[in-house]
Amino acid sequence: MLPSPDPSSSVSRRAYAGRRYVPILLGATTILGATVYAAFLATDTSWKYYVTADECVAELVALRGSRVRVSGVVETGTLDVNGERSRAAFKLRGRKELLETVCTGTLPDNLQEGMEVVVEGYLQRDGSLCGDKVLTKCASKYDEAGEQGTNVARRRADRNL
């Protein structure tokens, strides 16, 4: 006659097999959590492409200390660029409000007063914008493309007549 199996030994084997997967599950959960958190941080600033200077001033308390992209026009008479073109100070004008702005880093060659720009940076405690990236549009590039598009549309309309 065969001896009956010891119930405590089979239970201990199953318990050991279950414990063997605990480190793997903890590691996978940690990696998944870190990935989700990184994705949240990446999309947090990119859901809204930019706010206007007026919106930025109106939401000053909520946006203070956070990374923002602010759109506006460089106010005439306020642009001050250093000799190396690595720092610029100006006022960013919305429809009603002015936002004191200081940008460091590489500046676009075509940065000038009266130009529409988007400044990316941090809103400081004092309400000024400390930018590290300035985006401008090349007016001649877009004007030329617009004219060419208009000419193409005219030619198509002429052919359809």
DSSP file (Angstrom, degrees, kcal/mol; ACC not computed):
  #  RESIDUE AA STRUCTURE BP1 BP2  ACC     N-H-->O    O-->H-N    N-H-->O    O-->H-N    TCO  KAPPA ALPHA  PHI   PSI    X-CA   Y-CA   Z-CA
    1    1 A M              0   0    0      0, 0.0     0, 0.0     0, 0.0     0, 0.0   0.000 360.0 360.0 360.0 138.7    0.0    0.0    0.0
    2    2 A L        -     0   0    0      1,-0.1     2,-0.1     3,-0.0     0, 0.0  -0.555 360.0-110.5 -82.1 143.6    1.3    3.5   -0.9
    3    3 A P        -     0   0    0      0, 0.0    -1,-0.1     0, 0.0     3,-0.1  -0.473  36.5-107.9 -72.0 146.2    1.6    6.1    1.8
    4    4 A S        -     0   0    0     -2,-0.1     2,-0.0     1,-0.1     0, 0.0  -0.480  40.9-100.3 -72.7 142.9   -0.9    8.9    1.6
    5    5 A P        -     0   0    0      0, 0.0    -1,-0.1     0, 0.0     3,-0.1  -0.325  35.3-110.5 -65.3 144.8    0.6   12.2    0.5
    6    6 A D    >>  -     0   0    0      1,-0.2     4,-1.2    -3,-0.1     3,-0.8  -0.653  22.6-152.6 -75.7 114.9    1.3   14.7    3.3
    7    7 A P  H 3> S+     0   0    0      0, 0.0     4,-1.7     0, 0.0     5,-0.2   0.830  92.1  58.7 -61.6 -31.7   -1.2   17.6    2.9
    8    8 A S  H 3> S+     0   0    0      1,-0.2     4,-2.0     2,-0.2     5,-0.1   0.839 101.6  54.7 -69.0 -30.3    1.1   20.1    4.4
    9    9 A S  H <> S+     0   0    0     -3,-0.8     4,-1.7     2,-0.2    -1,-0.2   0.889 108.3  47.1 -71.3 -38.1    3.8   19.5    1.8
   10   10 A S  H  X S+     0   0    0     -4,-1.2     4,-2.0     2,-0.2    -2,-0.2   0.872 112.6  50.4 -70.4 -35.3    1.5   20.2   -1.2
   11   11 A V  H  X S+     0   0    0     -4,-1.7     4,-2.4     1,-0.2    -2,-0.2   0.911 109.7  50.1 -66.5 -41.9    0.2   23.3    0.5
   12   12 A S  H  X S+     0   0    0     -4,-2.0     4,-2.2     1,-0.2    -1,-0.2   0.866 108.8  52.5 -67.0 -34.1    3.7   24.6    1.1
   13   13 A R  H  X S+     0   0    0     -4,-1.7     4,-2.4     2,-0.2    -1,-0.2   0.924 111.1  46.7 -65.7 -43.0    4.7   23.9   -2.5
   14   14 A R  H  X S+     0   0    0     -4,-2.0     4,-2.1     2,-0.2    -2,-0.2   0.901 112.2  50.2 -65.3 -39.8    1.7   26.0   -3.7
   15   15 A A  H  X S+     0   0    0     -4,-2.4     4,-2.1     2,-0.2    -1,-0.2   0.902 111.4  48.6 -64.8 -40.4    2.5   28.8   -1.3
   16   16 A Y  H  X S+     0   0    0     -4,-2.2     4,-1.5     2,-0.2    -2,-0.2   0.910 109.8  52.1 -65.4 -41.3    6.1   28.8   -2.4
   17   17 A A  H  X S+     0   0    0     -4,-2.4     4,-0.6     1,-0.2    -2,-0.2   0.883 110.7  48.4 -63.0 -38.1    5.0   28.9   -6.1
   18   18 A G  H >< S+     0   0    0     -4,-2.1     3,-0.9     1,-0.2     4,-0.4   0.889 110.2  50.8 -68.1 -39.9    2.8   31.9   -5.4
   19   19 A R  H >< S+     0   0    0     -4,-2.1     3,-0.8     1,-0.2    -1,-0.2   0.764  97.6  69.0 -69.3 -24.7    5.5   33.7   -3.6
   20   20 A R  H 3< S+     0   0    0     -4,-1.5     4,-0.4     1,-0.2    -1,-0.2   0.795 100.1  48.3 -64.3 -28.6    7.9   33.2   -6.5
   21   21 A Y  T <X S+     0   0    0     -3,-0.9     4,-2.7    -4,-0.6    -1,-0.2   0.563  87.4  87.6 -89.5 -10.0    5.8   35.6   -8.6
   22   22 A V  H <> S+     0   0    0     -3,-0.8     4,-2.7    -4,-0.4     5,-0.2   0.929  89.1  46.4 -58.8 -49.8    5.6   38.4   -6.1
   23   23 A P  H  > S+     0   0    0      0, 0.0     4,-2.4     0, 0.0    -1,-0.2   0.890 113.4  50.2 -61.7 -36.3    8.8   40.1   -7.1
   24   24 A I  H  > S+     0   0    0     -4,-0.4     4,-2.5     2,-0.2    -2,-0.2   0.928 112.5  46.6 -65.9 -44.6    7.9   39.9  -10.8
   25   25 A L  H  X S+     0   0    0     -4,-2.7     4,-2.5     2,-0.2     5,-0.2   0.903 112.7  49.7 -64.9 -41.2    4.4   41.4  -10.1
   26   26 A L  H  X S+     0   0    0     -4,-2.7     4,-2.3    -5,-0.2    -2,-0.2   0.917 112.5  47.7 -63.4 -42.3    5.9   44.1   -8.0
   27   27 A G  H  X S+     0   0    0     -4,-2.4     4,-2.4    -5,-0.2    -2,-0.2   0.923 113.1  47.3 -63.5 -45.0    8.5   45.0  -10.7
   28   28 A A  H  X S+     0   0    0     -4,-2.5     4,-2.5     1,-0.2    -2,-0.2   0.894 112.6  49.8 -64.6 -40.4    5.9   45.0  -13.5
   29   29 A T  H  X S+     0   0    0     -4,-2.5     4,-2.6     2,-0.2    -1,-0.2   0.902 111.0  49.4 -65.0 -41.1    3.5   47.1  -11.4
   30   30 A T  H  X S+     0   0    0     -4,-2.3     4,-2.4     2,-0.2    -2,-0.2   0.923 112.7  46.8 -63.9 -44.8    6.3   49.6  -10.7
   31   31 A I  H  X S+     0   0    0     -4,-2.4     4,-2.3     2,-0.2    -2,-0.2   0.916 113.5  48.5 -64.2 -43.6    7.3   49.8  -14.3
   32   32 A L  H  X S+     0   0    0     -4,-2.5     4,-2.4     2,-0.2    -2,-0.2   0.920 112.2  48.9 -63.0 -44.2    3.7   50.3  -15.4
   33   33 A G  H  X S+     0   0    0     -4,-2.6     4,-2.4     1,-0.2    -2,-0.2   0.909 111.8  48.7 -62.3 -42.9    3.1   53.0  -12.8
   34   34 A A  H  X S+     0   0    0     -4,-2.4     4,-2.4     2,-0.2    -1,-0.2   0.889 111.6  50.1 -64.6 -39.2    6.2   54.9  -13.8
   35   35 A T  H  X S+     0   0    0     -4,-2.3     4,-2.3     2,-0.2    -2,-0.2   0.922 111.7  46.9 -65.2 -45.1    5.2   54.7  -17.5
   36   36 A V  H  X S+     0   0    0     -4,-2.4     4,-2.2     2,-0.2    -2,-0.2   0.908 113.2  49.4 -63.8 -42.1    1.7   56.0  -16.8
   37   37 A Y  H  X S+     0   0    0     -4,-2.4     4,-2.4     2,-0.2    -2,-0.2   0.913 111.3  48.9 -64.2 -43.2    3.1   58.8  -14.6
   38   38 A A  H  X S+     0   0    0     -4,-2.4     4,-2.2     1,-0.2    -2,-0.2   0.896 111.2  50.3 -64.1 -39.8    5.7   59.8  -17.3
   39   39 A A  H  X S+     0   0    0     -4,-2.3     4,-2.2     2,-0.2    -1,-0.2   0.898 109.8  51.2 -64.8 -39.5    2.9   59.8  -20.0
   40   40 A F  H  X S+     0   0    0     -4,-2.2     4,-1.8     1,-0.2    -2,-0.2   0.929 111.0  47.3 -62.3 -45.7    0.8   62.0  -17.7
   41   41 A L  H  X S+     0   0    0     -4,-2.4     4,-0.8     1,-0.2    -2,-0.2   0.882 112.1  50.9 -63.8 -37.8    3.6   64.5  -17.2
   42   42 A A  H  < S+     0   0    0     -4,-2.2     4,-0.4     1,-0.2     3,-0.2   0.889 117.0  38.2 -68.1 -39.0    4.4   64.6  -21.0
   43   43 A T  H  X S+     0   0    0     -4,-2.2     4,-1.1     1,-0.2     3,-0.2   0.683  97.7  80.4 -86.8 -17.4    0.8   65.2  -22.0
   44   44 A D  H  < S+     0   0    0     -4,-1.8     4,-0.3     1,-0.2     3,-0.3   0.892 103.0  33.6 -57.4 -41.9    0.0   67.6  -19.1
   45   45 A T  T  < S+     0   0    0     -4,-0.8    -1,-0.2    -3,-0.2    -2,-0.2   0.619 116.6  56.3 -89.3 -12.2    1.7   70.5  -20.8
   46   46 A S  T  4 S+     0   0    0     -4,-0.4    -2,-0.2    -3,-0.2    -1,-0.2   0.504  80.7  83.2-101.5  -1.9    0.8   69.6  -24.4
   47   47 A W  S  < S+     0   0    0     -4,-1.1     2,-0.6    -3,-0.3    -1,-0.2   0.915  99.0  40.7 -64.8 -40.0   -3.0   69.3  -24.1
   48   48 A K  S    S-     0   0    0     -4,-0.3    -1,-0.2     1,-0.2    21,-0.1  -0.941  77.8-154.5-110.2 117.3   -3.3   73.0  -24.6
   49   49 A Y        -     0   0    0     -2,-0.6     2,-0.3     1,-0.2    -1,-0.2   0.940  67.8 -28.1 -61.4 -49.5   -0.9   74.3  -27.2
   50   50 A Y        -     0   0    0     18,-0.1     2,-0.3    -4,-0.0    20,-0.2  -0.990  50.4-134.2-158.6 163.3   -0.8   77.9  -25.8
   51   51 A V  E     -a   70   0A   0     18,-2.9    20,-2.9    -2,-0.3     2,-0.1  -0.861  33.1-111.6-114.0 156.0   -2.6   80.5  -23.9
   52   52 A T  E  >  -a   71   0A   0     -2,-0.3     4,-2.5    18,-0.2    20,-0.2  -0.393  30.3-107.6 -79.7 165.3   -2.8   84.2  -24.9
   53   53 A A  H  > S+     0   0    0     18,-1.6     4,-2.2     1,-0.2     5,-0.2   0.882 122.3  52.9 -59.9 -38.4   -1.1   86.9  -22.9
   54   54 A D  H  > S+     0   0    0      2,-0.2     4,-2.3     1,-0.2    -1,-0.2   0.925 110.1  46.5 -62.9 -45.6   -4.5   88.0  -21.7
   55   55 A E  H  > S+     0   0    0      1,-0.2     4,-2.2     2,-0.2    -2,-0.2   0.883 110.7  53.9 -64.1 -38.0   -5.4   84.5  -20.5
   56   56 A C  H  < S+     0   0    0     -4,-2.5     7,-0.2     2,-0.2    -2,-0.2   0.922 111.0  44.4 -63.1 -45.2   -2.1   84.1  -18.8
   57   57 A V  H >< S+     0   0    0     -4,-2.2     3,-1.2     1,-0.2    -1,-0.2   0.897 114.0  50.7 -66.5 -39.7   -2.5   87.3  -16.8
   58   58 A A  H 3< S+     0   0    0     -4,-2.3     3,-0.3     1,-0.3    -2,-0.2   0.851 116.7  40.1 -66.3 -34.5   -6.1   86.4  -15.9
   59   59 A E  T 3X S+     0   0    0     -4,-2.2     4,-2.4     1,-0.2     5,-0.3  -0.045  78.4 130.2-103.7  30.2   -5.0   82.9  -14.7
   60   60 A L  H <> S+     0   0    0     -3,-1.2     4,-1.5     1,-0.2    -1,-0.2   0.871  70.6  48.0 -53.8 -46.2   -1.9   84.1  -13.0
   61   61 A V  H  4 S+     0   0    0     -3,-0.3    -1,-0.2     1,-0.2     3,-0.1   0.916 115.1  44.4 -65.6 -43.4   -2.5   82.4   -9.7
   62   62 A A  H  4 S+     0   0    0      1,-0.2    -1,-0.2    -3,-0.1    -2,-0.2   0.849 119.3  41.5 -70.8 -34.1   -3.3   79.0  -11.3
   63   63 A L  H >< S+     0   0    0     -4,-2.4     3,-2.4    -7,-0.2    60,-0.4   0.610  82.0 122.7 -91.0 -12.9   -0.4   79.1  -13.8
   64   64 A R  T 3< S+     0   0    0     -4,-1.5    60,-0.2     1,-0.3    61,-0.1  -0.261  83.5  10.0 -55.7 128.0    2.3   80.5  -11.4
   65   65 A G  T 3  S+     0   0    0     58,-3.2    -1,-0.3     1,-0.3     2,-0.2   0.334 106.4 110.3  86.1  -7.0    5.2   78.1  -11.3
   66   66 A S  S <  S-     0   0    0     -3,-2.4    57,-1.5    57,-0.1     2,-0.4  -0.667  76.5-102.5-103.0 159.2    4.0   75.9  -14.1
   67   67 A R  E     + B   0 122A   0     -2,-0.2     2,-0.3    55,-0.2    55,-0.2  -0.632  51.1 171.4 -78.0 128.9    5.4   75.5  -17.6
   68   68 A V  E     - B   0 121A   0     53,-3.2    53,-2.5    -2,-0.4     2,-0.5  -0.912  35.0-138.7-136.6 160.7    3.3   77.4  -20.2
   69   69 A R  E     - B   0 120A   0     -2,-0.3   -18,-2.9    51,-0.2     2,-0.5  -0.996  28.2-168.1-118.0 122.7    3.3   78.5  -23.8
   70   70 A V  E     -aB  51 119A   0     49,-2.8    49,-2.8    -2,-0.5     2,-0.4  -0.947   7.4-154.8-121.4 130.8    2.1   82.1  -24.2
   71   71 A S  E     +aB  52 118A   0    -20,-2.9   -18,-1.6    -2,-0.5     2,-0.3  -0.821  35.7 114.4-103.5 140.6    1.1   83.8  -27.4
   72   72 A G  E     - B   0 117A   0     45,-2.2    45,-3.0    -2,-0.4     2,-0.4  -0.971  58.9 -80.5-177.8-172.7    1.2   87.5  -28.0
   73   73 A V  E     -CB  93 116A   0     20,-2.3    20,-3.3    -2,-0.3     2,-0.6  -0.912  42.0-112.2-112.7 137.0    2.9   90.4  -29.9
   74   74 A V  E     -C   92   0A   0     41,-2.4    40,-3.2    -2,-0.4    18,-0.2  -0.572  43.1-119.8 -68.1 115.4    6.2   91.9  -28.9
   75   75 A E    >   -     0   0    0     16,-3.0     3,-1.7    -2,-0.6     4,-0.4  -0.322  28.4-105.8 -62.8 134.2    5.2   95.4  -27.7
   76   76 A T  T 3  S+     0   0    0      1,-0.2    -1,-0.1     2,-0.1    -3,-0.0  -0.373 102.6  17.8 -61.6 133.2    6.8   98.2  -29.7
   77   77 A G  T 3  S+     0   0    0     -2,-0.1    -1,-0.2    -3,-0.1    -2,-0.1   0.463 107.7  83.4  85.9   3.1    9.6  100.0  -27.8
   78   78 A T    <   +     0   0    0     -3,-1.7     2,-0.4    13,-0.1    -2,-0.1   0.550  54.5 111.5-114.1  -9.4   10.2   97.2  -25.3
   79   79 A L        +     0   0    0     -4,-0.4     2,-0.4    11,-0.1    11,-0.2  -0.539  36.4 174.4 -75.7 123.0   12.5   94.7  -27.1
   80   80 A D  E     +D   89   0A   0      9,-2.4     9,-2.2    -2,-0.4     2,-0.4  -0.941   4.0 179.9-130.0 107.7   16.0   94.6  -25.6
   81   81 A V  E     -D   88   0A   0     -2,-0.4     7,-0.2     7,-0.2    -2,-0.0  -0.906  24.3-126.5-111.5 134.3   18.3   91.9  -27.0
   82   82 A N    >   -     0   0    0      5,-2.4     3,-1.6    -2,-0.4     5,-0.1  -0.262  32.7 -99.7 -74.3 169.2   21.9   91.5  -25.8
   83   83 A G  T 3  S+     0   0    0      1,-0.3    -1,-0.1     2,-0.1    -2,-0.0   0.794 121.8  49.2 -61.3 -33.1   24.8   91.5  -28.3
   84   84 A E  T 3  S-     0   0    0      3,-0.0    -1,-0.3     1,-0.0    -2,-0.0   0.475 106.1-125.9 -85.2  -1.2   25.2   87.7  -28.4
   85   85 A R  S <  S+     0   0    0     -3,-1.6    22,-1.1     2,-0.2    -2,-0.1   0.877  79.2 117.1  55.6  40.8   21.5   87.3  -29.1
   86   86 A S  S    S+     0   0    0      1,-0.2    19,-2.2    20,-0.2     2,-0.3   0.423  71.1  37.5-112.7  -2.5   21.3   84.9  -26.1
   87   87 A R  E     + E   0 104A   0     17,-0.2    -5,-2.4    -5,-0.1     2,-0.4  -0.983  60.4 178.6-150.1 136.0   18.9   87.0  -23.9
   88   88 A A  E     -DE  81 103A   0     15,-2.7    15,-3.4    -2,-0.3     2,-0.4  -1.000   8.5-165.5-138.5 140.4   15.9   89.2  -24.7
   89   89 A A  E     +DE  80 102A   0     -9,-2.2    -9,-2.4    -2,-0.4     2,-0.3  -0.989  28.4 135.0-123.1 134.8   13.6   91.2  -22.5
   90   90 A F  E     - E   0 101A   0     11,-2.5    11,-2.7    -2,-0.4     2,-0.5  -0.968  52.2 -98.4-163.3 171.8   10.3   92.5  -23.8
   91   91 A K  E     - E   0 100A   0     -2,-0.3   -16,-3.0   -16,-0.3     2,-0.6  -0.911  29.6-143.2-104.0 130.6    6.6   93.0  -23.0
   92   92 A L  E     -CE  74  99A   0      7,-3.0     7,-2.3    -2,-0.5     2,-0.4  -0.841  20.2-151.0 -95.1 119.0    4.3   90.4  -24.6
   93   93 A R  E     +CE  73  98A   0    -20,-3.3   -20,-2.3    -2,-0.6     5,-0.2  -0.764  17.8 178.4 -99.7 132.6    1.0   92.2  -25.5
   94   94 A G        -     0   0    0      3,-3.0   -22,-0.1    -2,-0.4   -21,-0.0  -0.108  57.7 -74.5 -99.8-153.0   -2.4   90.6  -25.7
   95   95 A R  S    S-     0   0    0     -2,-0.1     3,-0.0     1,-0.1    -2,-0.0   0.870 124.9  -1.3 -74.5 -36.4   -5.6   92.4  -26.6
   96   96 A K  S    S+     0   0    0      1,-0.1     2,-0.2     0, 0.0    -1,-0.1   0.660 121.8  64.4-122.9 -30.3   -5.7   94.1  -23.2
   97   97 A E        -     0   0    0      2,-0.0    -3,-3.0     0, 0.0     2,-0.4  -0.624  57.9-145.9-108.3 157.3   -2.8   93.0  -21.0
   98   98 A L  E     -E   93   0A   0     -5,-0.2     2,-0.5    -2,-0.2    -5,-0.2  -0.963  11.7-159.1-117.4 138.7    1.0   93.2  -21.1
   99   99 A L  E     -E   92   0A   0     -7,-2.3    -7,-3.0    -2,-0.4     2,-0.2  -0.971  18.8-129.6-122.3 117.8    3.2   90.4  -19.7
  100  100 A E  E     -E   91   0A   0     -2,-0.5    29,-2.9    -9,-0.2     2,-0.4  -0.476  35.6-172.2 -64.6 128.3    6.8   91.1  -18.7
  101  101 A T  E     -Ef  90 129A   0    -11,-2.7   -11,-2.5    27,-0.2     2,-0.4  -0.985  21.6-176.1-134.0 136.1    8.9   88.5  -20.5
  102  102 A V  E     -Ef  89 130A   0     27,-2.6    29,-2.4    -2,-0.4     2,-0.4  -0.994  13.0-169.0-128.9 124.2   12.6   87.6  -20.3
  103  103 A C  E     -Ef  88 131A   0    -15,-3.4   -15,-2.7    -2,-0.4     2,-0.3  -0.935   3.4-173.3-117.4 135.8   13.9   84.9  -22.7
  104  104 A T  E     +E   87   0A   0     27,-2.2   -17,-0.2    -2,-0.4     2,-0.2  -0.880  46.6  42.2-122.1 158.0   17.3   83.2  -22.5
  105  105 A G  S    S-     0   0    0    -19,-2.2     2,-0.3    -2,-0.3    28,-0.1  -0.641 103.9  -8.8 105.5-166.6   18.9   80.7  -25.0
  106  106 A T        -     0   0    0     -2,-0.2    28,-0.4    26,-0.2   -20,-0.2  -0.504  67.3-155.9 -70.5 128.3   19.0   80.8  -28.7
  107  107 A L        -     0   0    0    -22,-1.1    28,-0.1    -2,-0.3    -2,-0.0  -0.803  23.6-101.7-105.2 147.2   16.7   83.5  -30.1
  108  108 A P    >   -     0   0    0      0, 0.0     3,-1.3     0, 0.0    -1,-0.1  -0.361  25.4-128.8 -63.6 145.2   15.2   83.5  -33.6
  109  109 A D  T 3  S+     0   0    0      1,-0.3    -2,-0.0    -2,-0.0   -24,-0.0   0.814 106.7  53.1 -63.9 -30.8   17.0   85.8  -36.1
  110  110 A N  T 3  S+     0   0    0      2,-0.0     2,-0.3    26,-0.0    -1,-0.3   0.255  73.6 133.8 -94.1  14.6   13.7   87.4  -37.1
  111  111 A L    <   +     0   0    0     -3,-1.3     2,-0.3    25,-0.1     6,-0.0  -0.500  30.6 146.2 -65.5 122.5   12.6   88.4  -33.6
  112  112 A Q    >   -     0   0    0     -2,-0.3     3,-1.3   -36,-0.0   -38,-0.3  -0.962  51.8 -75.9-153.0 166.4   11.5   92.0  -33.7
  113  113 A E  T 3  S+     0   0    0     -2,-0.3   -38,-0.2     1,-0.2   -37,-0.1  -0.350 113.0  26.1 -66.7 145.8    9.0   94.4  -32.3
  114  114 A G  T 3  S+     0   0    0    -40,-3.2     2,-0.3     1,-0.3    -1,-0.2   0.461  93.1 128.5  81.9   1.2    5.4   94.1  -33.5
  115  115 A M    <   -     0   0    0     -3,-1.3   -41,-2.4   -41,-0.1     2,-0.4  -0.698  62.4-120.6 -94.8 141.6    5.8   90.4  -34.3
  116  116 A E  E     +B   73   0A   0     -2,-0.3    21,-0.6   -43,-0.2     2,-0.3  -0.666  43.2 170.1 -78.5 130.6    3.5   87.7  -33.1
  117  117 A V  E     -BG  72 136A   0    -45,-3.0   -45,-2.2    -2,-0.4     2,-0.5  -0.908  33.7-139.2-136.7 162.2    5.5   85.1  -31.0
  118  118 A V  E     -BG  71 135A   0     17,-2.1    17,-2.9    -2,-0.3     2,-0.5  -0.996  22.0-161.4-121.3 122.9    4.9   82.1  -28.8
  119  119 A V  E     -BG  70 134A   0    -49,-2.8   -49,-2.8    -2,-0.5     2,-0.5  -0.906   0.8-159.0-108.5 129.4    7.1   82.0  -25.7
  120  120 A E  E     +BG  69 133A   0     13,-2.9    12,-2.7    -2,-0.5    13,-1.4  -0.927  43.8  85.8-109.0 128.0    7.6   78.7  -23.8
  121  121 A G  E    S-BG  68 131A   0    -53,-2.5   -53,-3.2    -2,-0.5     2,-0.4  -0.936  71.9 -48.7 177.2-155.4    8.8   78.9  -20.3
  122  122 A Y  E     -BG  67 130A   0      8,-2.3     8,-3.0    -2,-0.3     2,-0.6  -0.879  38.4-128.7-113.9 140.4    7.8   79.3  -16.6
  123  123 A L  E     - G   0 129A   0    -57,-1.5   -58,-3.2   -60,-0.4     6,-0.2  -0.782  33.5-140.9 -86.4 119.6    5.5   81.9  -15.0
  124  124 A Q    >   -     0   0    0      4,-3.2     3,-1.6    -2,-0.6   -58,-0.1  -0.230  21.9-105.0 -80.3 167.5    7.4   83.4  -12.1
  125  125 A R  T 3  S+     0   0    0      1,-0.3    -1,-0.1     2,-0.1   -61,-0.1   0.842 120.2  56.8 -59.9 -35.2    6.0   84.4   -8.7
  126  126 A D  T 3  S-     0   0    0      2,-0.1    -1,-0.3     1,-0.1     3,-0.1   0.456 122.2-105.1 -79.8   1.5    6.1   88.1   -9.6
  127  127 A G  S <  S+     0   0    0     -3,-1.6     2,-0.2     1,-0.3   -27,-0.2   0.460  80.0 127.0  91.8   1.2    3.9   87.4  -12.7
  128  128 A S        -     0   0    0    -29,-0.1    -4,-3.2    -5,-0.0     2,-0.6  -0.545  59.3-121.6 -89.3 160.1    6.7   87.7  -15.3
  129  129 A L  E     -fG 101 123A   0    -29,-2.9   -27,-2.6    -6,-0.2     2,-0.8  -0.895  15.9-161.2-104.0 123.5    7.4   85.0  -17.9
  130  130 A C  E     -fG 102 122A   0     -8,-3.0    -8,-2.3    -2,-0.6     2,-0.2  -0.876  22.3-167.3-104.6 100.1   10.9   83.4  -17.9
  131  131 A G  E     +fG 103 121A   0    -29,-2.4   -27,-2.2    -2,-0.8   -10,-0.3  -0.591  30.2 179.2 -95.8 150.1   11.1   81.8  -21.4
  132  132 A D  E    S+     0   0A   0    -12,-2.7     2,-0.3     1,-0.3   -26,-0.2   0.354  76.6  42.8-121.5  -1.3   13.6   79.4  -22.7
  133  133 A K  E     - G   0 120A   0    -13,-1.4   -13,-2.9   -28,-0.1     2,-0.5  -0.973  60.4-168.9-147.8 131.0   12.1   79.0  -26.2
  134  134 A V  E     - G   0 119A   0    -28,-0.4     2,-0.5    -2,-0.3   -15,-0.2  -0.984   7.0-164.0-121.9 126.9   10.7   81.7  -28.6
  135  135 A L  E     + G   0 118A   0    -17,-2.9   -17,-2.1    -2,-0.5     2,-0.3  -0.935  12.4 173.6-111.8 129.8    8.8   80.7  -31.7
  136  136 A T  E     - G   0 117A   0     -2,-0.5     2,-0.4   -19,-0.2   -19,-0.1  -0.850  27.5-123.0-125.0 164.4    8.2   83.1  -34.5
  137  137 A K        -     0   0    0    -21,-0.6     2,-1.1    -2,-0.3     3,-0.1  -0.894  22.0-124.6-107.7 143.5    6.6   82.8  -37.9
  138  138 A C     >  -     0   0    0     -2,-0.4     4,-2.1     1,-0.2     3,-0.3  -0.743  22.1-161.3 -85.9 103.3    8.6   83.8  -41.0
  139  139 A A  H  > S+     0   0    0     -2,-1.1     4,-2.8     1,-0.2     5,-0.2   0.881  86.8  50.6 -56.8 -44.0    6.2   86.2  -42.6
  140  140 A S  H  > S+     0   0    0      1,-0.2     4,-2.3     2,-0.2    -1,-0.2   0.877 108.9  52.7 -65.3 -35.7    7.7   86.1  -46.1
  141  141 A K  H  > S+     0   0    0     -3,-0.3     4,-1.9     2,-0.2    -1,-0.2   0.930 115.2  39.9 -64.4 -45.1    7.6   82.3  -46.1
  142  142 A Y  H  X S+     0   0    0     -4,-2.1     4,-2.5     2,-0.2    -2,-0.2   0.863 113.9  53.4 -75.2 -35.0    3.9   82.2  -45.2
  143  143 A D  H  X S+     0   0    0     -4,-2.8     4,-2.4    -5,-0.3    -2,-0.2   0.927 110.6  47.4 -63.1 -43.7    3.0   85.1  -47.5
  144  144 A E  H  X S+     0   0    0     -4,-2.3     4,-2.5    -5,-0.2    -2,-0.2   0.918 112.8  48.3 -63.9 -43.6    4.7   83.4  -50.4
  145  145 A A  H  X S+     0   0    0     -4,-1.9     4,-2.5     1,-0.2    -1,-0.2   0.896 111.2  51.4 -63.7 -39.2    2.9   80.1  -49.7
  146  146 A G  H  X S+     0   0    0     -4,-2.5     4,-2.1     2,-0.2    -2,-0.2   0.906 110.7  47.8 -64.2 -41.6   -0.4   82.0  -49.4
  147  147 A E  H  X S+     0   0    0     -4,-2.4     4,-2.5     2,-0.2    -2,-0.2   0.915 112.2  49.0 -65.7 -42.7    0.1   83.7  -52.7
  148  148 A Q  H  X S+     0   0    0     -4,-2.5     4,-2.4     1,-0.2    -2,-0.2   0.914 110.8  50.8 -63.1 -41.4    1.0   80.4  -54.4
  149  149 A G  H  X S+     0   0    0     -4,-2.5     4,-2.2     1,-0.2    -1,-0.2   0.889 110.3  49.8 -62.4 -38.6   -2.0   78.7  -52.9
  150  150 A T  H  X S+     0   0    0     -4,-2.1     4,-2.3     2,-0.2    -2,-0.2   0.910 110.5  49.8 -65.7 -42.9   -4.2   81.5  -54.2
  151  151 A N  H  X S+     0   0    0     -4,-2.5     4,-2.4     2,-0.2    -2,-0.2   0.892 110.2  50.5 -63.5 -39.8   -2.8   81.3  -57.7
  152  152 A V  H  X S+     0   0    0     -4,-2.4     4,-2.2     1,-0.2    -1,-0.2   0.920 110.6  49.3 -63.8 -42.7   -3.3   77.5  -57.7
  153  153 A A  H  X S+     0   0    0     -4,-2.2     4,-2.2     1,-0.2    -2,-0.2   0.900 110.7  50.5 -63.7 -39.8   -6.9   78.0  -56.7
  154  154 A R  H  X S+     0   0    0     -4,-2.3     4,-2.6     2,-0.2    -2,-0.2   0.920 109.7  50.0 -63.6 -43.6   -7.4   80.6  -59.4
  155  155 A R  H  X S+     0   0    0     -4,-2.4     4,-2.1     1,-0.2    -2,-0.2   0.903 111.2  49.1 -62.9 -40.3   -6.0   78.3  -62.1
  156  156 A R  H  X S+     0   0    0     -4,-2.2     4,-1.6     1,-0.2    -1,-0.2   0.906 111.5  49.4 -65.1 -40.4   -8.2   75.5  -61.0
  157  157 A A  H  X S+     0   0    0     -4,-2.2     4,-0.6     1,-0.2    -2,-0.2   0.898 109.5  52.1 -64.7 -39.8  -11.2   77.8  -61.1
  158  158 A D  H >< S+     0   0    0     -4,-2.6     3,-0.8     1,-0.2    -1,-0.2   0.893 108.5  51.0 -63.6 -39.5  -10.3   79.0  -64.6
  159  159 A R  H 3< S+     0   0    0     -4,-2.1    -1,-0.2     1,-0.2    -2,-0.2   0.837 106.9  54.3 -66.5 -32.0  -10.1   75.4  -65.9
  160  160 A N  H 3<        0   0    0     -4,-1.6    -1,-0.2     1,-0.2    -2,-0.2   0.604 360.0 360.0 -79.8 -10.8  -13.5   74.6  -64.5
  161  161 A L    <<        0   0    0     -3,-0.8    -1,-0.2    -4,-0.6    -2,-0.1   0.493 360.0 360.0 -73.6 360.0  -15.2   77.5  -66.3
